[in-house]
């Protein structure tokens, strides 16, 4: 990723700019941390991609939330506990969706749905 341990984020962006001609689909993967909180790293990435590729980059972009399964502490056999865990999980996912929309809106990306 752009902010992995290699520190080669700008090299990745340069390679993308040099090799991409037409974009039909972008899968932007965000790993939800175990805290369930939106990280500044994601905002930095969105800002960088917007700066380097422009608003059209997000036109065909699908944001994929990964590692959501790590939010659950354990699988419960009790139906009520499963329901509560599912509700908590969905609250985190919805919070992430809202935060992503907010960041894209703040960055001036139109139709951030």
C-alpha positions, 0 to 999 in steps of 0.5 A, a space after each residue: 500500500 501507499 503507506 506500508 513499511 517500505 516507504 515507497 508511496 510516491 514511487 507507487 503513485 509514479 508507477 500508476 501515473 506512468 502506466 495507467 491510460 484509462 481507468 474503468 474501476 478502482 478498488 481502494 482497500 482500507 483495512 479497518 483497524 481493530 479499534 474500529 476508528 478511521 485512521 489519518 493514514 486513509 485521509 492522507 491517501 485520499 488526499 494524495 490520490 486526489 492531488 495526483 489523479 484529480 477528482 475523476 479518480 474517485 468517479 469509478 472508485 469502490 472503497 473496500 473495507 477489509 479485515 472487518 472480521 477482526 472486529 468481532 472478539 469471538 463468535 458467540 453461540 447465543 443468538 442474542 450475543 450474535 445479534 449484538 455483535 452484528 449490530 456493533 459490527 454494522 455500527 462500525 461499518 456505517 461509521 466508516 462509510 460516513 467518515 469516508 464520505 465526509 473526508 471525500 466531501 471535505 476534499 471537494 470530491 463531488 458525488 461521494 456516495 
